[in-house]
Amino acid sequence: MTRIEPLMTVRDVADYCQCSEDHVRRACRTGALFSKRLGRHYRLVLEDVDAWLSEGAAASIDAASRSSR
């Protein structure tokens, strides 16, 4: 039987990572954090969030923000 991972909202991820929802949305928008869009909303899997954190989440956002300016 296939196990289905529960999906997290942006708020769930922000609470889990102790960061702002805007920070999570920016990571999703830039592709630094893998996510799926359901309409206007992002949905994420805990495994992807943990991978993002282990890669240095803040560094990836800062670099993406600087390159988009």
CYANA upper distance limits for C-alpha pairs under 8 A (distance plus 0.5 A):
  5 GLU  CA     45 VAL  CA      7.20
  6 PRO  CA     45 VAL  CA      7.22
  6 PRO  CA     46 LEU  CA      8.46
  7 LEU  CA     43 ARG  CA      6.34
  7 LEU  CA     44 LEU  CA      5.93
  7 LEU  CA     45 VAL  CA      5.73
  7 LEU  CA     46 LEU  CA      8.03
  8 MET  CA     12 ASP  CA      6.14
  8 MET  CA     13 VAL  CA      6.98
  8 MET  CA     43 ARG  CA      6.05
  8 MET  CA     44 LEU  CA      5.48
  8 MET  CA     45 VAL  CA      6.50
  8 MET  CA     46 LEU  CA      7.56
  9 THR  CA     13 VAL  CA      6.84
  9 THR  CA     41 HIS  CA      8.44
  9 THR  CA     42 TYR  CA      7.01
  9 THR  CA     43 ARG  CA      5.71
  9 THR  CA     44 LEU  CA      6.95
 10 VAL  CA     14 ALA  CA      6.60
 10 VAL  CA     21 GLU  CA      6.50
 10 VAL  CA     24 VAL  CA      6.84
 10 VAL  CA     25 ARG  CA      7.34
 10 VAL  CA     42 TYR  CA      7.00
 10 VAL  CA     43 ARG  CA      7.45
 10 VAL  CA     44 LEU  CA      8.14
 11 ARG  CA     15 ASP  CA      6.62
 11 ARG  CA     21 GLU  CA      6.37
 12 ASP  CA     16 TYR  CA      6.60
 13 VAL  CA     17 CYS  CA      6.47
 13 VAL  CA     21 GLU  CA      8.34
 13 VAL  CA     24 VAL  CA      7.65
 13 VAL  CA     44 LEU  CA      8.39
 13 VAL  CA     49 VAL  CA      7.87
 14 ALA  CA     18 GLN  CA      6.06
 14 ALA  CA     19 CYS  CA      5.50
 14 ALA  CA     20 SER  CA      6.00
 14 ALA  CA     21 GLU  CA      5.76
 14 ALA  CA     23 HIS  CA      8.33
 14 ALA  CA     24 VAL  CA      6.85
 15 ASP  CA     19 CYS  CA      7.20
 15 ASP  CA     20 SER  CA      8.44
 19 CYS  CA     23 HIS  CA      7.15
 19 CYS  CA     24 VAL  CA      8.12
 20 SER  CA     24 VAL  CA      7.22
 21 GLU  CA     25 ARG  CA      6.68
 22 ASP  CA     26 ARG  CA      6.52
 23 HIS  CA     27 ALA  CA      6.81
 23 HIS  CA     61 ILE  CA      8.20
 24 VAL  CA     28 CYS  CA      6.79
 24 VAL  CA     33 LEU  CA      8.35
 25 ARG  CA     29 ARG  CA      6.55
 25 ARG  CA     42 TYR  CA      8.31
 26 ARG  CA     30 THR  CA      6.59
 26 ARG  CA     61 ILE  CA      7.74
 27 ALA  CA     31 GLY  CA      6.54
 27 ALA  CA     32 ALA  CA      5.42
 27 ALA  CA     33 LEU  CA      5.64
 27 ALA  CA     60 SER  CA      8.38
 27 ALA  CA     61 ILE  CA      6.48
 28 CYS  CA     32 ALA  CA      6.68
 28 CYS  CA     33 LEU  CA      5.45
 28 CYS  CA     34 PHE  CA      6.77
 28 CYS  CA     35 SER  CA      6.53
 28 CYS  CA     42 TYR  CA      8.11
 30 THR  CA     64 ALA  CA      7.26
 32 ALA  CA     52 TRP  CA      7.89
 32 ALA  CA     57 ALA  CA      8.38
 32 ALA  CA     60 SER  CA      6.76
 32 ALA  CA     61 ILE  CA      7.43
 33 LEU  CA     48 ASP  CA      7.66
 33 LEU  CA     49 VAL  CA      7.47
 33 LEU  CA     52 TRP  CA      6.49
 34 PHE  CA     44 LEU  CA      7.65
 34 PHE  CA     48 ASP  CA      6.84
 34 PHE  CA     49 VAL  CA      8.37
 35 SER  CA     42 TYR  CA      6.68
 35 SER  CA     43 ARG  CA      6.25
 35 SER  CA     44 LEU  CA      5.44
 35 SER  CA     45 VAL  CA      8.07
 36 LYS  CA     42 TYR  CA      6.08
 36 LYS  CA     43 ARG  CA      5.80
 36 LYS  CA     44 LEU  CA      7.03
 37 ARG  CA     41 HIS  CA      6.04
 37 ARG  CA     42 TYR  CA      5.05
 37 ARG  CA     43 ARG  CA      6.71
 38 LEU  CA     42 TYR  CA      6.66
 38 LEU  CA     43 ARG  CA      7.53
 44 LEU  CA     48 ASP  CA      7.62
 44 LEU  CA     49 VAL  CA      7.75
 45 VAL  CA     49 VAL  CA      7.01
 46 LEU  CA     50 ASP  CA      6.64
 47 GLU  CA     51 ALA  CA      6.77
 48 ASP  CA     52 TRP  CA      6.66
 49 VAL  CA     53 LEU  CA      6.73
 50 ASP  CA     54 SER  CA      6.67
 51 ALA  CA     55 GLU  CA      6.74
 52 TRP  CA     56 GLY  CA      7.08
 52 TRP  CA     57 ALA  CA      6.02
 53 LEU  CA     57 ALA  CA      5.40
 56 GLY  CA     60 SER  CA      7.02
 57 ALA  CA     61 ILE  CA      6.95
 58 ALA  CA     62 ASP  CA      6.64
 59 ALA  CA     63 ALA  CA      6.62
 60 SER  CA     64 ALA  CA      6.71
 61 ILE  CA     65 SER  CA      6.54
 62 ASP  CA     66 ARG  CA      6.69
 63 ALA  CA     67 SER  CA      6.76
 64 ALA  CA     68 SER  CA      6.79
 65 SER  CA     69 ARG  CA      7.17
